[in-house]
Amino acid sequence: MFSYNANYYDDDDHYRSMMHRSSRPPRRFDEYLRCYPIAMLPGPDRPSANHGGKVFMPPSALDKLTRLHITYPMLFELRNGKASKTTHAGVLEFIAEEGKIYLPYWLMQTLGLEPGDLVQILSTDLPLGSFIKLQPQDTSFLEISDPKAVLETAFRNFSCLTVGDIFTFAYNDNTYSVAVKDVKPANPANAICTIETDLSVDFEAPVGYDEEVARRKAASGTSTPRSATGGLAGQSGMMHPHGTMAAAINYAAIAPNSTAPGSGAQAVSSHFLSAGHKLNKKGSKTSTPQASTPVAGQSTNSPSEQIRTQVRRAGPQPLRLPPGKLFLGYEITPLRKKGEAAESEEKVHFQGQGNTLRKRKDGK
């Protein structure tokens, strides 16, 4: 039989204990795990996870986190007590072996950890970021034509970033290192959450960047296509004629509207090309031409033959690039819309009048 006690809350001691329990702050996840690089994680290779800010934790950590009062997204503070270093990270999956945590290699370098070292993992909350200042660790970062789009893609693998981190990301078969110099809003953790937020990005000059050298390159015409005008090289899709890529592939020789022979074609134009010669003519006292070994860059043909060779070799040359390189500098020919008149009428083939070798005689 159920009995309702009207004086249930009259017990001051019981009431105080209930109030104390409800006002208790939520407990933090606090565990020590042995860290290893993601490259040592069993299973398929995960190259994208190695260039991100998320870790792999054991399933028992997920079980404990579900019993705690935590907020999403799950963010963690990583501490190396021996080196007194701290950073922050998110979690990607709970598939690690018990007692282990797998970190991106740059995170282990930031914390000064070796495989098998103990690292303290604590759950935490971070404010949504509004501003971040970055410093590339190499001048090769300047060769990226659209760093904004590249970083937007790279930040998808991060949940948070901390001042002092030197994170890495992969782009076009290259790995770039970038240091975090400042974040806003300011907070005691010097870290921000980068998930679902509008983040303004500012850059410091890359490490090793010499403004005087860059100025000389710009004056000599060896600057990148983007740095010459501060924007795209041209609206028609044509690469800047003084760009490093255009100079490396000799764009002037391979352009569709090129009329100059390529240097490679000129070098080999004399191989296996020669006029026919008789061993001996009747009544001729001229000696038989002696065979010569073709030399690259020097043609053994007569001037008329060289002219004909150059005519045959003129025009666009084949584009040969090393693996991992793309060239998008060809001119764009817009498609003709429906209803527009053709620029030139189609040629009529096989049209003419019948002809005979000799006329027919009249009356026959």
NORCORTA-V936071 format. One record per backbone hydrogen bond with DSSP energy under -0.5 kcal/mol. CO is the residue of the C=O (numbers start at 0). NH is the residue of the N-H. Records with the same first field share a line. If there is no record, write none. Layout:
CO->NH + NH
This chain:
2->4
3->5
4->7
6->9
7->10
9->11
10->14
11->15
12->16
13->17
14->18
15->19
16->20
17->21
18->22
20->23
28->122
30->120
32->118
33->100
34->115
35->102
36->39
37->40
45->49
46->50
47->50
48->51
52->89
54->91 + 92
55->101
56->95
57->60 + 61
58->62
59->63
60->64
61->65
62->66
63->66
64->67
67->69
72->74
73->90
74->123
75->77 + 88
76->121
77->86
78->80 + 119
79->83 + 84
84->79
86->77
88->75
89->54
92->56 + 94
95->58
96->99
98->33
100->35 + 102
101->55
102->37
103->106 + 107
104->108
105->109
106->110
107->111 + 112
113->116
116->34
118->32
119->78
120->30
121->76
123->74
126->192
129->199
130->183
131->201
132->180 + 181
133->203
134->178
135->206
137->140
138->141
139->142
140->143
143->146
145->149
146->150
147->151
148->152
149->153
150->154
152->155
153->156
154->157
156->52
158->193 + 194
160->191
161->164
164->179
166->177
168->175
170->173
173->170
175->168
176->136
177->166
178->134 + 180
179->163
181->132
183->129 + 130
186->189
189->162
191->160
192->128
196->198
197->199
199->131
201->133
203->135
205->208
208->210
209->213
210->214
211->215
212->216
213->217
214->218
215->219
216->220 + 221 + 222
223->227
224->228
225->229
233->236
235->331
239->242
242->246
243->247
244->248
245->250
246->249
249->252 + 253
250->254
252->316
254->257
261->265
262->266
263->267
265->268
266->296
267->270
269->272
271->273
280->283
291->293
294->297
297->294
301->305
302->306
303->307
304->308
305->309
306->310
307->311
308->312
309->313
312->261
317->319
318->320
321->324
328->238
330->332
331->333
336->339
346->348
360->363
